Amino acid sequence: MGEYKLDYLEQLEAESIYIFREVAAQFEKPALLFSGGKDSITLVQLAKKAFAPGKLPFPLVHIDTGHNFPEALAFRDALAKEVGAELIVRKVEDTIKQKHLTEPKGKFASRNWLQIHTLLDTIEEFKFDACIGGARRDEEKARAKERIFSVRDEFGQWEPKLQRPELWNIYNGRIHKGENVRVFPISNWTELDVWSYIKKEGIGLPSIYFAHDREVIQHEGQLIAVSDYITIDDTDVIATKKVRYRTVGDMTCTAAVESNASTLDEVVNEIMATRISERGETRIDDRVTEAAMEDRKKGGYF
């Protein structure tokens, strides 16, 4: 018999499972940051395979801004219950009150910057030494600079010029007291890889990833969902369009795309035809400045 060779998705899966097991071996208190979005859902599937038949050896942690899509929150709760994982939720709203932070103002008042405080407080509260997340290098320029094991200093800050080498898939998790490592098991995946894996594994997703009718306004070429979290001006025209979401962040900063893709096959075909990254097309907060994401990451953002 000839030697069996892993196909492309199996190779990516094997690499991610190896990373998960390295996290479990090298760190004392890891956590998986989980929002109910497709990337973190994929992480849960990979973690299940990495540690089967046992349970996940870390909790799921959600930093809740209060501006989430209800569909994503419902899916978050259902999946945590399904896999028997501990779900830790910490709310930005509580941090705003405790620290007397100033709420952002404007048409799309995002709490993305404020959730840095909540995340760092949560890491300190539970003494997490590693936080696992679904960021990928193809999403955005700053994320392309990250290593798989990305060290944050005692203040939660990231310095892109001080990255550790990761030769031959050897990951160095040694840190000093107070430091933290952010771990990205699907860093080498693309958006198409994620969707192809979801299709292959039959992974369930929140309904907003598929075409549905939604009230939106058009702003600078983007379709923003009508919600209590954005300001509707007299000049805004509310229209019902058939849309879906490529990525799911807050309702204040995530745009929809017009689409008729209602099945996994249709979504995969649509992704194959697109030439714009998901964040480039649908994330308002990344357009604030050329280095918006990098600035947030240096301050402690995931």
N, C-alpha and C positions, 0 to 999 in steps of 0.2 A: 504494500500500500504506500502511496506517495504521502509526503508530509503535508498536513493540513496547514494552510496559510490563512491567518486572520484577514478578514476584509477590512476596509477602511474604518467603518464604524466600530467594529470589534476592537481594532487597535486603539481608537480613541477611548472606548469604554475601559479597556484593560489599563491604559495609562491613568485614567481617572480613579479607578478602583485602587490602583497602587498608591496614588496620592492620598486617598482616604485612609488607607491602612498605615501609611507613614505618619499621618496626623495622629491616629490613635496610638501609635507606638512612641512618638516623640513628645507629645504634649499631655499635660495632666488634666486640664479642663477646657477642652475644645467646645465650640458651639457652631451650629449651622444657621446662618442668617437666612431667614425664610419669609418671603413676602406673598406667596401665592402666585407668583409669576412663572412663566415657562422655564426659565433657567434654574430657579431654585427648586421647582418641581422635578426637573431632570436630575438635580443633585440628590434629591431624596431617593429617586429610583436607583441611582448609582450607589448611594450609601447602603440601601437595602441589599443590593447584590454583594457589596464589599463585606458586609458583616453577617450575612445569612448563615445559619438560621436564627442567629441572635437578633436582639433589638438594636436600634441605633444607639451607639455608646455616647451620645451627646444630645442635648436638647435642641429644639428648633426655637430660634429667637426672632421676633419681629419687632422692629422699631416702627411703631404706628404713628404716622403724622396726623391722622385724623382726616386726611383728604383722599383716602383710598377708594378704589372702585369696590362697591359692595360685593360684586361677583367674586373678586379676588379674595376678600376677607372670608366669605362663606366657604370658598374652596380651601383656603388655608386651614380653617378649623376642622373641616371634614377630613382632610388628608392627615393632619396630625393625629386625629382620633383613629383613623384607619390603620396607620402604621404603629400606633401605640407609643408615640413619642411625646415627651414633655414639651409643651408649648409655653414659652415665656414671652409675654407681650409687655412692652414698655411704651408709654404714650408721650409723644412730644408735647401734647397739651399740658401734661403734668409738669414737664420740665419748664415750660414757659411760665407757669405759675410759681414754681419753686424758686427759679432763678431770676424772676421778674424780667424775662426777655421781651424784646419788642417784636411784635408780630409784623411780618412783611406787609407792605401796602402795595396797591396797584391792581391792575386788571386780572393778572394771574399771580396772586400772592402765594408763592410756593414756600413751604417750610423745609425745603431740602437742606439749606444751610443749618437750620436749627436742629435738625435731627442728629447732627454731629454731636451736640451736647448729650443727647439722650443715649446715643450709642456708646460714647466714652463712659458715661455714668453707669450704664448697664455692664460694660466690661469690668469696671471697678467693683460694682456691687457683687457680681458672681465670680470675680477673679478669673475670668476667662483668659487663657494664654494664647488661644488661637481661635480665630473666627473664620469660618468657611463661607465663601460666597460664590455667586454664579457669574461674576464678571468675566468677559472674554476679550481677547486682544483685538478682535476685529470690530468691536463696537465703537471705539473712540481712541484718539491719539494717546491720551494719558494712560489709558488702560493697556495700550500696547507696550508701554514702558515697564509694566509690572513683571516681577518674577512670579513663579508659582507660590513660593513662600516669600511673602513681602513683609519685611519687618517694619513695625511702627515704634517710635521711641516712647519714653515714659509719659509723654504728653499726647500720645496718640497720633503724632505727626509722621508724615511720609516724606522721605528725601529721595527723589528719583535718581540723583547722582551717586547715591550710596547703596547700590543694589548688589546683592551677593551673587557670585557666579553659580550657575546650576548646570555643571557639566555632567554628561552621561546620566542624566536624570537622578542625580544625587542632591537631595534637598536638606539644607542645614537649618534645623529648627532651634538651634541653641540661642537663647536670649538672656539678657540681664534682667534682674528683678525690675518689674514695672513695665517692661517692654511687652509688645504683643505682636503676633504674626497674623496677617490676613492670608488666607489660603484660597487659591483659585483652581479647583480640579478640572474645570472645563475651559481654562484659559486658551488652549490651543484649538478649541472648537470654533466653527463659524455658525452664523445664524442658520444656514442651510443644514449643517451637521446636526444641530439641536432638533430642528424640525424633522429631519430624516430619522433620527433616533427615536423621537416621540412616536412617529408613525410605525417604525419597526417594532417598538416595545408595546404599542397600544396604550400609551400613557394618557390618562385623562387630563383635561385642561379646563380652566374657566371659560364660560361661553363667549366672553368678549374677544377671544382670539379668533373667532369665526364670524362670518358676515351676519349682521343683524341691523335692524332699524334703530337709529338713535338720533335724538335732537342734538344738533351741533350748530356752532357759529363758525364762520370762516374768518381767520385772522392771519394776515401775512402768508397766505397760501396754505395754512394748516387748518384742519378741522378739529375744533375743541368741543368736547362734550359740555352741554348745558348742565350746570350743577349749582349747588348752593355755595360752592367754593370760589367761583369766579364772578367778576363784575360784568353784568350785561348792560351795555350802553344803548342809548336810543338809536344809534346808527347800526347796531348789530342786527343782522337778519338771522332769525332762528329758522332752520330748515331740518326736515327729517331726511336723513340719507342712509343708504345701506353701507355700513362701514365695518371694519374690524381693526383690532390693535395688533401691532407687531411687537411691541414691548409694553409693559404695564408698570407705570410709576404712579404718581399722584394724578388726580383728575385735574389739577391746576397746571401740570407741566407735560402731559402726555397727549399727543395728537393722534387721531384716528386716520386711517387711509380708506378711501372708497374701495370697496371690494365686493365681489359676489362669491368669494371663496368660502364655502360652508363645510368643506370636508378637509381632512388632512392631505389627501392627494391634491386637492385644488390649492391649498395653502402652499405646499411644497413647490408646485408648478409656478405659482405666483412669485415665490421667493427666488426661484431660479431665473426668472425673467427680470428681476429688479436690479438696478445698478447703484442704488443708494443704500447706505447702511441704515439699520433700523433706528438708531439714535439720531443719525443725521437727518432722517425724514420726519421723526415724530417726537423729539424731545425739545421742548421750548427752553428748558433751563440750560442746555448746552450751548445755546445761541447768545447767552448774555455777553460773553467775551470769547475770544479765540481760545483762551486757556481756562474756560470756566470749570471743566471737570478737574483739571490738574490743580487748580486753586483749591477746590473743595477737598480733594484727596490730601493735599499737603496739610490741610487743617484738621483732618481726622475722618473725612467721609470715606465710605467704603470704596 
